[in-house]
Amino acid sequence: MVLRMTRMFGLLFCARLAGAATAYGAEAPCAPVEIATSPTPAASRVKNYAPVLESCASESGSTRLAIRRMSVDGTLLILTVDPQSLQTSLERAACWRCEATSDAAQAETRYLQALHPPQDPTRPPALVNAGLIHGAGGGGAFVTGDLCPSRKSLDRAFFEKLAALGKHTPVMLAVSGGWIARHGADFAWLREKARGGALDIAWANHSYSHPYVRRLPDGRNYFLRPGVDVDREIFETEKLMIAQGETPSVFFRFPGLVADAALLENVRSRHLIALGADSWLALGLRPRPGSIVLVHPNGNEPIGIKLFLRLMQTGVMPLPLRPINEAP
């Protein structure tokens, strides 16, 4: 009786809060949540943000892992991950029964195996291309674009060319909080491209400030600079994405792709999969089947965009272009 009353209260609680965080279907109060955009600062909307690892089940029998808890516009939400597909979604906490779990308890899931891959003896312990650099399956390519803080405009023509390849063309965008804060109109434009079905965008975390000092060696630069608050860089970007109506993926790309083993483990402890690239086009790294391709469509690296378009036109780019969730 107590359990039944608790479940009924949870569903009523969801229904009462339907106006606070807009659901995809008003007739389904426990559907995944879509956050309405607002000029209100993210810090005033997204509160009590905390990393967790919980095993969750819904009334319908669906199972997920929760990796973040928060309150958005007064609604208690969880950021969940499908442990097999790696797809993330924002859900109303009241619609799920969750209990604490651990990496060890989830070790057999694809998600945890992607988080903790076998060590590669051919790679040095000090990483200059931190994280996963080549995708599974051997075919096609994974197109990724970094949106580091920039004063230049988004290269919209690049995305139009991607969209011309067909509906729902997949692309992963590693976005910095600093870029979103400066390029609200460009971010909204990208969101419309995704909502209209032209692109299938996975939003990865690229830190908030993207720390970098020109001419400083890599070993003392980027996230390896003294005083960098890794949690703040990660969580402030996630909160800003959520307040702007998007759902963070489980992927993280280090600024400059530079990290050491301790930083890599830090990011993994926040349940993010670090992503490098074996084909940074502007550096002359030619793609091969399964390559994770890196370009910068933030206006800072036009040579990489030109090379990408040339590789597509000449048939050298491995096809099909694949969603990043298939890479680990």
Disulfide bonds with the S-S distance in Angstrom:
Cys14-Cys95 2.26
Cys30-Cys95 1.99
Cys56-Cys98 2.11
